Amino acid sequence: MPFRFGLRGKLFLLSTFLFSIPWFGYQYVWEMEKYLRYGQEQTLVGTARALATTLHDRPNLFNSHASFLPSVEKGRDLYGYQLKNPIRLDGQYRDWPNFTSRAHEYGADHLLYRDAKSTTADALTMDFKTTLGKYDKYLYLFFNITDDKVVYRAKNMINIDRNDHLELAFVDETGKFSRYLVSNKKPGWLDTYRITDLENGIPVVTPQIQGQWLDTPQGYNIELRVPLSMVGDKIAFAVHDVDQEQGKVLNTVGSADPRFAKTLGTVLVPSPEIERIVRSMRYTNSSIWVVDQHHRVLATAGDIRQAAGVWHKKSAGSDSNSWWRNLEQKWLIPLYYMVLTRPPSDFIDQLYDASNLTGKHIVGALQGAATSQWRLTQDQQAVILSAAYPIFINNQVQGAVIVEETTNGIRTLRNRALEKLFSSILAIMLLGAVAFFLFASRISSRIRTLRNQAEQAIDEHGRIKQALPLSTTNDEIGDLSRSFTTAVNRLSQYNHYLENMSSRLSHELRTPIAVVRTSLENLSMQTMPDMASAYIDRAQSGITRLNLILTNMSEATRIEQMLHTTEKIEFDFSQLLKGCVQGYQQIYPKVGFTINDGEPLKGLNFLGSPEHIAQLLDKVVANAVEFTRDSKVELAVREEKSQLILTISNNGELLPEQMQERLFDSMVSVRSSKKQEQPHLGLGLYIARLICEFHQGKISASNHHDPDGVTVTISLPLGAKS
C-alpha cells in the first residue's frame, strides 16, 4: 500500500515550523547581548575617564624620577611589586610570590668592575637574581647569588670590603645620596654599614636595614628590607665577589654604579596616594590599573575574577521554590545548557598581578586617545573588556587608567534571558502542536465522515441507497457536505425518472402498437396485391418484436414492484430445483441437464419466494442453454457456511473480462448481433440479480477453462431455514 500523506500529517509538518521560533529568539537575544556589550564598553570608558580626571595635573602622585623618565632600562630601572602579605626575613624566597618569573637576572651583561690582574678574569664566577617588593612602609629586596666561593669578613677585621659583600645606594625623598654595605662575618642577621657622610672615616652601623644572610649550595641568599623613607625613587645595588680572605674584589655585578648619585637607576613602587584614590573606585565591580608612561603599574584595585560588571547583580537568578522553577532547575536548564555555555567561575589571566601591562588600548591611551579592546584570557575561558584613558599632566600624557571587566555578567544575563525564552517557546510549541493536532484530527474526521456518507449513499451499481444528511456547520466543509447532499438528491431524482421510464414507455406504446397490429390484421383480410402481402408480413413481424421488447421492459418493472409486496415462505429448495430441471428437459430436449454431478440432492428448506426463485433459474438456465456449445448444462447445489451455493455451468464462449462485473446490470448484453434472432434488452440477468438481492443473496459470473465456459454462482443465505 503506497504511503499516504494525510491531512493530519501535513498539518503536523506545518506545525514543525514552530520550532524555528527558538532560532529567531536566539538571534534576538544575541542582538540584545551586542547592545549590552556596547553599553558595558561605554560604561567602562566612562569609569576610566572619571578616574583619570581625578589624576589629571597632579604630578606629586607620580615618582619624580621613575615616572617621568623619557625611557627606562630593564635591570637598571626597577619595579617594586606590591606585596599582599608581609615577608619573613629568613633568606628563603618561598614567601615571595612568583619569584622565578618576577626575578631579574644579573650576570656578564651587568658587569660593573673586573680586576684585570685576576687569574679568573675570563670566567665570571658570580651572578645573581633579584626581585623587589613593597609592603607597608618598607621596600623588600631578595638576592639569590650564585658564587663558587663565598668569603666572609674575618673576625676583628676593620675593613668591610675585603670579602663578598653587597653594596646599596639610594637617593632619599630629600635628595640625599647614601651608600651602604652588607658585609657579614657569618651567615645570619645582616651586618649593614653606611659608608657615606662619615665623620672619622669609620662605617656606621645601619640598623634600619634589616635582613638575613643564608648560605646555599650554589652560593648565598640575602633578604633585606629598607624603609621607604631611605629609598626615594633612585636606587642601585651591586654584589662584589671576593675569592680569598682579605683579598681584593675580583668582579662587581649590579644594576648600576652605586658610587655616584647620577648613575643610579630608578625604582618604581606602587603609589600609596594613587592606590587610595583607585581603591575608592572598587565599588564599581571593575578591575582598575594605573600605569605610567612606561606601562609600569602604579596602582591597582579589584580582582578581575570578581569584576563581572554591573550586569552581574542584575543577572542573579530567582530564589523562588515554585513547581515551575523546580521543573526548570531539574529538567529544562540541564537541557538548555547542552547548547549554552556557563561563564567560567575561574580562569587564568596573563595580565593578572603583572608589573607591566601591554596592549593596543594602553598604547593608544598613552598616545592621548581613549580606547578599548576585547580580549580572551590566556586559557580562552573568559572575555575581558579593557578600557584605557590617558592621564594628562601639563598637557603631556604621563600615564593611563585601565579599567577591566569580564563579560560574565552579560553572559549570565543572556543565559537567563535564553532560559526564560526557551521555556516560554517550549510551552508555546507544545500547546501549538496539540492545538494543530486536534484541529487536524477534527478536520480529518469530518472529511472521512463525509466520504463514508457519500460512499454509503450510492451502491456499486450506481443507485442511490440513501440521502446524505444535511450539514449545519457554517464553514467550507459544511458547504461541501451540503453540495454533496444536493448532488445526491438530484441524482436520486434522475435515477427514479430512468427507473420508471421503461414502465411509462411500455404503457404509452402498448396502445399504438395494438392499433397498428389491429390495422394490419384487418388489412390482411382485405384483397391485396401479392406484393403487398410481403410488406404486411414484415410489418407484423416488426410489431411482434416491438411487443416482445415492451413485454420484457414491463416484466422488469413488474418484478421490481412485485418484490416489494412479496412474502417469503418456507419451501424445499431441492424439490423446486428438480422440478425446474425436469421442465427444462422438456423445453430444451436437445440439451442435457445434470444436477450435483450425479449426487442425490438432500432436502434443503429455504425461506423465500419459490415463484421468483424459479424465475431466477429460468433466466440463468436460458442464458446457459443459449451459449452452450456441447448442449450440456450442469447445475450444482451445496451448503457452505450457512449459504446455499448454486452453480450453473455451460461450456461455450467466454465472457469478456471487463463485462463480468457489469453483466447483471440493466440493459447489458454480450450477445453478438448475429446471434440475436430475437430482441434482447439485457434484462434477464438483471431480473435474476433483483431476485437474488430480494433474498439477500448475490449472483456472479466467471469463466472456467478446459473446457472453456461460464459458471454463474448464486449465493443465498440459509439463516432462516428450519
JOQUIHU-V14051 format. One record per backbone hydrogen bond with DSSP energy under -1.0 kcal/mol. NH is the residue of the N-H (numbers start at 1). CO is the residue of the C=O. E is the energy in kcal/mol with one decimal. If there is no record, write none. Layout:
nh=<NH/NH>
co=<CO/CO>
e=<E/E>
This chain:
nh=<6/10/11/12/13/14/15/17/18/19/20/21/24/25/26/27/28/29/30/31/32/33/34/35/36/37/38/39/40/41/42/43/44/45/46/47/48/49/50/51/52/53/54/57/61/62/67/76/77/78/80/81/83/90/96/99/102/103/104/106/110/111/112/113/115/118/121/127/128/129/130/131/133/134/135/138/139/140/141/142/143/144/145/146/147/148/153/157/164/165/166/167/168/169/170/171/171/172/175/178/180/181/182/183/188/190/193/194/195/204/206/209/210/212/213/214/216/220/221/222/223/224/225/226/228/230/232/234/235/236/238/239/240/241/247/250/251/252/253/254/255/264/265/267/268/271/275/276/277/278/279/281/282/284/285/287/288/289/290/291/292/295/297/298/299/301/306/308/309/312/315/316/326/327/328/329/330/331/332/333/335/336/337/338/339/340/352/354/357/363/364/365/366/368/369/371/373/375/377/378/379/380/384/385/386/387/388/389/391/393/396/398/400/401/402/403/404/405/406/407/411/412/413/414/415/416/417/418/419/420/421/422/423/424/425/426/427/428/429/430/431/432/433/434/435/436/437/438/439/440/441/442/443/444/445/446/447/448/449/450/451/452/453/454/455/456/457/459/462/465/466/475/479/480/481/482/483/484/485/486/487/488/489/490/491/492/493/494/495/496/497/498/499/500/504/505/506/507/508/509/510/513/514/515/516/517/518/519/520/521/522/523/524/525/526/533/536/537/538/539/540/541/542/543/544/545/546/547/548/549/550/551/552/553/554/555/556/557/558/559/560/561/562/563/565/569/571/573/576/577/578/579/580/581/582/583/584/585/586/587/588/591/592/594/596/598/599/606/608/613/614/615/616/617/618/619/620/621/622/623/624/625/626/627/628/629/633/634/635/636/638/640/644/645/646/647/648/649/650/659/665/668/677/687/688/689/690/691/692/693/694/695/696/697/698/700/702/704/709/710/711/712/713/714/715/716/718/721>
co=<4/6/7/8/9/10/11/14/15/16/17/18/20/21/22/23/24/25/26/27/28/29/30/31/32/33/34/35/36/37/38/39/40/41/42/43/44/45/46/47/48/49/50/392/58/59/63/73/73/266/268/132/134/88/93/96/98/99/130/128/107/108/252/252/250/115/118/146/106/144/104/142/140/81/138/135/226/133/224/131/222/129/220/127/218/125/184/154/151/240/182/238/180/236/178/231/234/176/172/170/168/193/166/191/213/211/181/204/179/194/192/206/225/223/188/221/219/145/214/143/212/141/210/139/137/227/228/231/265/169/167/253/165/251/244/241/241/113/239/110/237/261/235/233/78/298/271/272/273/274/275/278/279/281/282/404/301/402/299/400/296/292/355/290/290/288/303/306/285/309/311/313/322/323/324/325/326/327/327/328/331/332/333/335/336/336/349/351/295/359/360/361/362/365/364/388/386/384/382/348/348/377/375/405/373/403/371/401/399/396/393/391/291/389/289/387/287/385/307/383/407/408/409/410/411/412/413/414/415/416/417/418/419/420/421/422/423/424/425/426/427/428/429/430/431/432/433/434/435/436/437/438/439/440/441/442/443/444/445/446/447/448/449/450/451/452/453/463/459/457/457/473/475/476/477/478/479/480/481/482/483/484/485/486/487/488/489/490/491/492/493/494/495/496/500/501/502/503/504/505/506/509/510/511/512/513/514/515/516/517/518/519/520/521/523/529/532/533/534/535/536/537/538/539/540/541/542/543/544/545/546/547/548/549/550/551/552/553/554/555/556/557/558/559/562/608/606/604/572/573/574/575/576/577/578/579/580/581/582/583/584/588/631/633/635/595/596/571/569/609/610/611/612/613/614/615/616/617/618/619/620/621/622/623/624/651/592/649/594/647/645/643/716/638/714/636/712/634/710/656/662/682/675/683/684/685/686/687/688/689/690/691/693/692/715/713/711/709/704/650/702/648/700/646/698/644/642/718>
e=<-1.2/-2.2/-2.6/-2.4/-2.4/-2.6/-2.1/-1.5/-1.9/-2.0/-1.7/-1.7/-1.7/-2.7/-2.8/-2.3/-2.1/-2.5/-2.6/-2.2/-2.4/-2.6/-1.7/-1.9/-2.4/-2.6/-2.3/-2.6/-2.8/-2.5/-2.2/-2.4/-2.5/-2.4/-2.1/-2.2/-2.6/-2.4/-2.4/-2.3/-2.5/-2.0/-1.1/-3.1/-1.8/-1.7/-1.5/-1.3/-3.3/-3.8/-3.6/-2.0/-3.1/-1.9/-1.4/-1.1/-2.1/-2.4/-3.0/-3.3/-1.7/-1.4/-3.7/-1.6/-2.7/-1.3/-1.1/-1.6/-2.2/-1.8/-2.4/-1.4/-2.3/-4.0/-2.0/-2.0/-3.2/-3.6/-2.7/-1.9/-2.8/-2.9/-2.4/-3.3/-2.2/-1.3/-2.7/-1.4/-2.0/-1.5/-2.0/-3.2/-3.2/-2.5/-2.7/-1.0/-1.6/-2.2/-1.8/-2.6/-3.2/-2.8/-3.3/-2.2/-1.7/-1.7/-2.6/-3.8/-2.5/-2.2/-2.9/-1.1/-1.5/-2.8/-3.2/-2.8/-2.6/-1.7/-3.5/-2.3/-2.5/-2.4/-2.6/-2.6/-2.7/-1.8/-1.7/-1.1/-2.4/-1.8/-2.2/-3.2/-3.0/-3.1/-2.3/-3.1/-1.1/-2.5/-2.1/-2.1/-2.2/-1.0/-1.8/-1.5/-2.2/-1.6/-2.6/-2.2/-1.9/-3.2/-3.0/-2.0/-1.6/-1.8/-1.4/-2.9/-3.0/-3.2/-2.5/-2.5/-2.3/-1.9/-2.2/-4.0/-1.4/-2.2/-1.5/-1.7/-1.3/-1.3/-1.4/-1.2/-2.4/-2.2/-2.5/-2.6/-2.3/-2.6/-1.5/-3.6/-1.0/-2.7/-2.6/-1.3/-2.3/-2.3/-1.2/-1.8/-2.2/-2.3/-2.7/-2.2/-2.8/-1.9/-2.5/-1.6/-2.5/-2.4/-2.2/-1.1/-1.1/-1.7/-3.4/-3.6/-2.9/-2.6/-3.0/-2.3/-2.9/-3.1/-1.2/-2.4/-2.1/-2.9/-3.5/-2.8/-3.3/-2.1/-3.3/-1.9/-3.0/-2.8/-2.4/-3.1/-2.6/-2.3/-2.3/-2.7/-2.6/-2.3/-2.6/-3.3/-2.4/-2.5/-2.9/-2.8/-2.2/-2.5/-3.1/-2.3/-2.6/-3.0/-3.0/-2.4/-2.6/-2.9/-2.5/-2.7/-2.7/-3.0/-2.6/-2.6/-2.4/-3.0/-2.7/-2.2/-2.4/-2.6/-2.4/-2.3/-2.4/-2.6/-2.5/-2.3/-2.4/-2.3/-1.2/-2.4/-1.7/-3.8/-1.0/-1.3/-2.3/-2.4/-2.4/-2.4/-2.1/-2.4/-2.3/-2.3/-2.6/-2.8/-2.2/-2.3/-2.4/-2.4/-2.1/-2.1/-2.6/-2.4/-1.8/-2.3/-3.1/-1.6/-2.2/-2.9/-3.0/-2.1/-2.7/-3.0/-1.4/-2.3/-2.4/-2.3/-2.5/-3.1/-2.8/-2.3/-2.5/-2.6/-2.7/-2.6/-2.2/-1.0/-1.1/-1.2/-2.2/-2.6/-2.2/-2.2/-2.5/-2.3/-2.0/-2.4/-2.3/-2.3/-2.6/-2.3/-2.2/-2.1/-2.0/-2.2/-2.5/-2.6/-2.4/-2.1/-2.2/-1.8/-2.7/-2.9/-1.9/-1.9/-3.0/-2.6/-1.2/-3.3/-2.6/-3.6/-2.0/-2.6/-2.6/-2.6/-2.4/-2.5/-2.5/-2.0/-2.3/-2.3/-1.2/-2.3/-3.8/-1.5/-2.9/-1.9/-3.1/-1.7/-2.3/-3.3/-3.3/-2.4/-2.5/-2.0/-2.6/-2.4/-2.4/-2.2/-2.1/-3.1/-2.4/-1.5/-2.3/-3.0/-2.0/-1.8/-1.0/-3.1/-2.6/-2.4/-3.4/-2.4/-2.1/-3.0/-3.9/-3.1/-3.0/-3.0/-2.3/-3.0/-1.9/-1.2/-1.8/-1.1/-2.0/-2.3/-1.9/-2.3/-2.0/-2.1/-2.2/-2.8/-1.9/-1.5/-1.6/-3.5/-2.3/-2.1/-2.2/-2.4/-2.2/-1.7/-3.1/-2.7/-2.7/-3.6/-3.1/-2.6/-2.7/-1.7>
